[in-house]
Amino acid sequence: MIHTLRTVNDILKIKGHDVWSVTPDTTVYEALQLMAEAGIGAVVVLQEGKLVGVLSERDYARKVILQGKASKEMSVREIMTGKVITVRPEMLCSECMALMTDKHVRHLPVVDLGDLIGIVSIGDVVKAIIAEQQFVIERQHQMWEYAQP
């Protein structure tokens, strides 16, 4: 049976609460190494335990490569996205999808009572929405079979 994933918390229960982070003073190169090793597309930027930004592969491509800069000399602070859009664990996956589409972001840090408890990506949200749709289809199919004489 397909499990229903309706909220960010449902995604985190399956995905886990691991969050990869760097500081604003980390070099862009070191941050990229971390992302490559972890197989992720973004890291959160923490300063003294507080969320101050997000650094994504898109930030790197647009703010370093396209401007002809060197990632080994640049700090994360110089290219990170500082205005971080966060979500709460009870937010619906459909709401996350709308937010990501509207704000053109692919990663949403999850904050509960001021604490960073995880991060969801566009891929996580798409998978959850597909799983929810499959669940609904399966239930409708079961109801149709039950209704047959």
Contacts in CASP RR format, 6 or more apart in sequence:
PFRMAT RR
TARGET T0000
AUTHOR 0000-0000-0000
METHOD contacts of the structure
MODEL  1
MIHTLRTVNDILKIKGHDVWSVTPDTTVYEALQLMAEAGIGAVVVLQEGK
LVGVLSERDYARKVILQGKASKEMSVREIMTGKVITVRPEMLCSECMALM
TDKHVRHLPVVDLGDLIGIVSIGDVVKAIIAEQQFVIERQHQMWEYAQP
1 138 0 8 1.000
2 131 0 8 1.000
2 134 0 8 1.000
2 135 0 8 1.000
2 138 0 8 1.000
3 131 0 8 1.000
3 135 0 8 1.000
4 10 0 8 1.000
4 131 0 8 1.000
4 132 0 8 1.000
4 135 0 8 1.000
5 11 0 8 1.000
5 14 0 8 1.000
5 93 0 8 1.000
5 127 0 8 1.000
5 128 0 8 1.000
5 131 0 8 1.000
5 132 0 8 1.000
6 92 0 8 1.000
6 93 0 8 1.000
6 128 0 8 1.000
6 132 0 8 1.000
7 89 0 8 1.000
7 90 0 8 1.000
7 91 0 8 1.000
7 92 0 8 1.000
7 93 0 8 1.000
8 87 0 8 1.000
8 88 0 8 1.000
8 89 0 8 1.000
8 90 0 8 1.000
8 91 0 8 1.000
8 93 0 8 1.000
8 96 0 8 1.000
8 108 0 8 1.000
8 110 0 8 1.000
8 120 0 8 1.000
9 89 0 8 1.000
9 90 0 8 1.000
10 93 0 8 1.000
10 128 0 8 1.000
11 93 0 8 1.000
11 120 0 8 1.000
11 124 0 8 1.000
11 125 0 8 1.000
11 128 0 8 1.000
12 89 0 8 1.000
12 110 0 8 1.000
12 117 0 8 1.000
12 118 0 8 1.000
12 120 0 8 1.000
15 120 0 8 1.000
15 124 0 8 1.000
16 118 0 8 1.000
17 117 0 8 1.000
17 118 0 8 1.000
18 118 0 8 1.000
19 44 0 8 1.000
19 109 0 8 1.000
19 116 0 8 1.000
19 118 0 8 1.000
19 119 0 8 1.000
20 34 0 8 1.000
20 35 0 8 1.000
20 38 0 8 1.000
20 40 0 8 1.000
20 43 0 8 1.000
20 44 0 8 1.000
21 43 0 8 1.000
21 44 0 8 1.000
21 45 0 8 1.000
21 46 0 8 1.000
22 30 0 8 1.000
22 31 0 8 1.000
22 34 0 8 1.000
22 43 0 8 1.000
22 44 0 8 1.000
22 45 0 8 1.000
22 46 0 8 1.000
22 55 0 8 1.000
22 76 0 8 1.000
23 45 0 8 1.000
23 46 0 8 1.000
23 47 0 8 1.000
23 76 0 8 1.000
24 45 0 8 1.000
24 47 0 8 1.000
24 52 0 8 1.000
24 75 0 8 1.000
24 76 0 8 1.000
24 77 0 8 1.000
24 80 0 8 1.000
25 75 0 8 1.000
25 76 0 8 1.000
25 77 0 8 1.000
26 75 0 8 1.000
26 76 0 8 1.000
27 71 0 8 1.000
27 72 0 8 1.000
27 73 0 8 1.000
27 74 0 8 1.000
27 75 0 8 1.000
27 76 0 8 1.000
28 55 0 8 1.000
28 60 0 8 1.000
28 64 0 8 1.000
28 71 0 8 1.000
28 72 0 8 1.000
28 74 0 8 1.000
28 75 0 8 1.000
28 76 0 8 1.000
28 78 0 8 1.000
28 79 0 8 1.000
29 71 0 8 1.000
29 72 0 8 1.000
31 43 0 8 1.000
31 55 0 8 1.000
31 76 0 8 1.000
32 57 0 8 1.000
32 60 0 8 1.000
32 71 0 8 1.000
34 43 0 8 1.000
35 41 0 8 1.000
35 42 0 8 1.000
35 43 0 8 1.000
35 57 0 8 1.000
41 56 0 8 1.000
41 57 0 8 1.000
41 106 0 8 1.000
41 107 0 8 1.000
41 121 0 8 1.000
42 54 0 8 1.000
42 55 0 8 1.000
42 56 0 8 1.000
42 57 0 8 1.000
42 106 0 8 1.000
42 107 0 8 1.000
42 119 0 8 1.000
42 121 0 8 1.000
43 54 0 8 1.000
43 55 0 8 1.000
44 51 0 8 1.000
44 53 0 8 1.000
44 54 0 8 1.000
44 84 0 8 1.000
44 109 0 8 1.000
44 116 0 8 1.000
44 119 0 8 1.000
45 51 0 8 1.000
45 52 0 8 1.000
45 53 0 8 1.000
45 54 0 8 1.000
45 55 0 8 1.000
45 76 0 8 1.000
45 77 0 8 1.000
45 80 0 8 1.000
45 82 0 8 1.000
46 52 0 8 1.000
46 116 0 8 1.000
51 84 0 8 1.000
51 86 0 8 1.000
51 109 0 8 1.000
51 111 0 8 1.000
51 116 0 8 1.000
52 80 0 8 1.000
52 82 0 8 1.000
52 84 0 8 1.000
53 80 0 8 1.000
53 81 0 8 1.000
53 82 0 8 1.000
53 84 0 8 1.000
54 80 0 8 1.000
54 81 0 8 1.000
54 82 0 8 1.000
54 84 0 8 1.000
54 107 0 8 1.000
54 109 0 8 1.000
55 76 0 8 1.000
55 79 0 8 1.000
55 80 0 8 1.000
55 81 0 8 1.000
56 81 0 8 1.000
56 106 0 8 1.000
56 107 0 8 1.000
58 106 0 8 1.000
59 79 0 8 1.000
59 80 0 8 1.000
59 81 0 8 1.000
60 71 0 8 1.000
60 79 0 8 1.000
63 69 0 8 1.000
63 78 0 8 1.000
63 79 0 8 1.000
64 70 0 8 1.000
64 71 0 8 1.000
64 74 0 8 1.000
64 79 0 8 1.000
81 105 0 8 1.000
84 109 0 8 1.000
85 99 0 8 1.000
85 103 0 8 1.000
85 105 0 8 1.000
85 108 0 8 1.000
86 108 0 8 1.000
86 109 0 8 1.000
86 110 0 8 1.000
86 111 0 8 1.000
87 95 0 8 1.000
87 96 0 8 1.000
87 99 0 8 1.000
87 108 0 8 1.000
87 109 0 8 1.000
87 110 0 8 1.000
87 111 0 8 1.000
87 120 0 8 1.000
88 110 0 8 1.000
88 111 0 8 1.000
88 112 0 8 1.000
89 110 0 8 1.000
89 112 0 8 1.000
89 117 0 8 1.000
93 125 0 8 1.000
93 128 0 8 1.000
93 129 0 8 1.000
93 132 0 8 1.000
94 129 0 8 1.000
96 108 0 8 1.000
96 120 0 8 1.000
96 125 0 8 1.000
97 122 0 8 1.000
97 125 0 8 1.000
97 126 0 8 1.000
97 129 0 8 1.000
99 105 0 8 1.000
99 108 0 8 1.000
100 106 0 8 1.000
100 108 0 8 1.000
100 122 0 8 1.000
100 125 0 8 1.000
106 121 0 8 1.000
106 122 0 8 1.000
107 119 0 8 1.000
107 120 0 8 1.000
107 121 0 8 1.000
107 122 0 8 1.000
108 119 0 8 1.000
108 120 0 8 1.000
108 121 0 8 1.000
109 116 0 8 1.000
109 118 0 8 1.000
109 119 0 8 1.000
110 116 0 8 1.000
110 117 0 8 1.000
110 118 0 8 1.000
110 119 0 8 1.000
110 120 0 8 1.000
111 117 0 8 1.000
END
